[in-house]
Amino acid sequence: MFAQTFERIKKIQNIAELRLPVLFFGFAVWVSFPILGIIPMLLAIQLDFLRPSKKYSKLLSLNNFVLILIVLTISLYLTSIDAFADTKVYLDIYDNLDRQSPFDNYIAKDRSEVVLFLFFAIIHYLSNESTFWCLFSFALFNNSVIVFYISKNLSPRYYPTLLIILFSSYFYYSQVFYMRQFFSLVFVLAAIASMESNWLLFWIFSLLAIFSHTSSVIYIGVCLGVQTAGNISQIIKKIQWKKEDKIFLLIGLGLAVITLLYIGLQVYKNPQSVYRFIGSILEIVPKAQISRSIQGRVENNDRRDTELFSLNIFLAIAILSVGIFIVSRNYKKITPKIWSFISIYFMSLLQILFILVTGFNQRIVYLFLAFFGLFFCIGLDDQKLNEPNKIKNFAVVSAITIFMAASNTFNFIGVQAKMQDIVGITFFDKHPLGMSLFDYIVYFFQSI
């Protein structure tokens, strides 16, 4: 039997012909270890997209059926979290929705971050106050939007690869802990995915993001800055520049770069100056409790978050891989959504450096920590439909992507296997790999 299998493999002319064997293997793994089985299942979908004559999937297709199974698997996995700390706070607010409105809790009053609690109110009413349906609906909504809207809009041809890296990132599964921030970032990513096709959707998602977590203003501002810079560059191209005008422009850019480098050096030498500067800015923040909360972190920093945040080898590989994608791109024609991701990437590097130097809270870089799989769209946006954007040395970038996916998956499996020793965010009573598909089904029906 094995000899016949190897003989057939030798006759394969296109790697896409392996899609069905990989899919059946994925189903076999999924039945035994659902949270791991999603990886070969996504790989099978990616192999299907590599067929030379492949057309994009219709609504009713095997690929979409597999994606539905994947979303349900991840959503049920996330629902099994051992609630503690922030998760417990959100569940307490959810439990009290029969006695108070979504606007009456302290978060909504002080920060105007009401979208998540409006979502909770709907689920609270429809599910007859079920805590299980609160977590399950939250996870189901987020992952459905990411799988069926965001990833497909970022890279219609290579979105399964983006999802493999995304779903094998351990920090991604902290979404049921950082609930408001994750909910907000999903809307930020949806806004970026919409900015080239529908500006009405962009603004709707942007407002939902801002009123889910006010920190999203930064990322929405980056997107608007990218769009504005693109419009200005188009105007500049139409201007007939004289030689002396170009010289003055280059001198101005040079001075700006030198100024930024000088500021960066001063911040590195004296991080307390950053704290004082932030403190002075926060004095004008209209929401007094937000200002006091952040100032407390700034002034009384005990470097606790430095211990929680570690620049491990897998995060370093992710940073390096995305950086190589940026360097190897063809910049003659590049879309605003890709420029947005590139800008947020560099912002994330500064945020990571800021955490390492000052010990500030790791949540400021949560977008990159949880979603760096989607940043690979910088190199894997649709190459077939947009030939001028084809990146240089695509074979090299493909190899880097495979390496990133493999190393990230290896790390994820290791984390899951050791979860019984981890204190903090844990799933299925700290034994996630001991649960089969049958256990998932039993857990679901027992929970409802």
Residue, then its C-alpha position, 0 to 999 in steps of 0.5 A: m500500500f505504501a509502495q503504491t502511494f509513493e509511486r503515485i506521488k512520484k508521478i505528481q506534476n503539480i503540488a496542487e494534486l496533493r490537495l485531496p490526500v492532505l485534506f483527508f489527512g487533515f480530517a483524520v487529525w481533526v477528528s483526533f485533535p481538532i485544534l491541530g487538524i485545522i492546520p492541514m485542512l487550511l493547507a489543503i485549501q491552499l493547495d487547491f488555490l495553487r491549481p493553474s486553472k483554479k477559479y475562486s470558490k463559489l458560496l457553496s463549495l468544499n473549501n467554504f464547508v471546510l472553513i465553516l468547520i474550522v471557524l466552529t472548531i476555533s470558536l468552541y476551543l476559545t469558549s473552553i477558556d478557564a475564566f479569570a481576571d479580565t475575562k471574568v470582569y467581562l462575564d460579570i458585566y454580561d451577567n448584570l445586563d438583566r439589571q442594567s443597560p449596556f451603557d451603565n457599566y464603568i467602562a462604557k461610562d468613562r470611555s464610551e466603549v459601548v460596542l462590545f456591551l451592545f453585542f453582549a446585550i443582544i446575545h444576553y437577550l437571545s440566549n436567555e443569559s447563557t454565559f456559554w453563548c456569550l463566549f461562543s458568539f463572541a468567538l464565532f463573530n470574530n473568527s467568521v469576520i476574519v476568515f470570510y471577510i478580512s483574510k479573503n480581501l487581503s489575499p484572495r489567492y493566499y488567504p489560507t496561508l495567512l490563516i495557518i500562521l494566524f491560527s498557529s499564533y498562541f497570542y491570537y487565542s488571548q482574544v477572550f481575555y483582551m475582549r474589547q481590544f480584540f473586538s476593536l482590532v477586528f473592526v480595524l482590520a475589516a476597515i483596512a480590508s475595505m479601504e480600497s473597495n468601499w469607503l462607506l464600509f471603511w468609515i462604518f468599521s472605523l467607528l465601530a473600532i473606535f467605540s469598541h476601544t479608543s486606542s483604535v484611533i491610532y490605527i485608523g489615523v495611520c490608514l487615513g494618513v496613508q490615503t492622504a499621503g497617496n493623494i498628495s503624492q499624486i498631486i506632487k507627481k503632476i507638479q513640474w518640479k525645478k531642479e532647485d525645488k527638488i534640492f530643497l525638498l531633499i534637504g527638508l526630508g534629510l532634516a526630518v530624518i535627522t530630527l527623528l533619529y535624535i529624538g529616538l536616541q534621547v528616548y533610548k538614553n532617558p526613557q523617563s523623559v517619555y513618561r514625563f512627556i506622556g504625562s503632560i499630554l494626558e493632562i488634556v485627555p477629557k476622560a479623567q479616569i483614562s488619564r489617571s489610569i495611564q498616568g499611573r502606569v507611566e509614573n509607577n511602572d514596576r517593569r511587571d510587563t517586561e517579564l510578561f513580554s518576551l522577544n522569543i525566537f518565533l516573534a523574532i522570525a515573524i518580525l524578520s519575515v515581514g521585514i524581508f517581504i517589505v524589502s523585496r516588494n516592487y514599489k512601483k505600484i502598491t495599494p493603500k491597504i498594503w501601505s497601511f500594513i507596512s506603516i503599522y509594521f514599523m509602528s509595531l517595531l517602535q512599540i516593541l522597542f518601547i516595551l523592551v526599553t521602558g517595560f510599558n504594558q505589552r497591550i500597546v503592541y497587541l495588533f502585531l502580537a495577535f495578528f502578525g499572520l495577516f501582515f504576510c499579505i504584504g508579500l502574499d497579496d494577489q499576484k495573479l490579478n495585479e501583475p505590476n505588484k508581483i514581488k521580486n524573488f517570489a520563490v524566496v518569499s514562498a520559502i520564508t512563508i513556509f518556514m514561518a508557518a512551520s516554525n510557528t506551528f511547531n511553537f503552537i504545538g509545544v505551547q499546547a502540550k505544555m499548557q498544564d504547566i502554564v498559569g494564566i490563559t488556559f483551555f479545556d482544563k489545561h489539556p487541550l490536546g487530550m480532547s478529541l472531536f467527540d469531546y468537543i461535541v460532548y462539551f458543546f451539548q453539556s454547555i448549552 
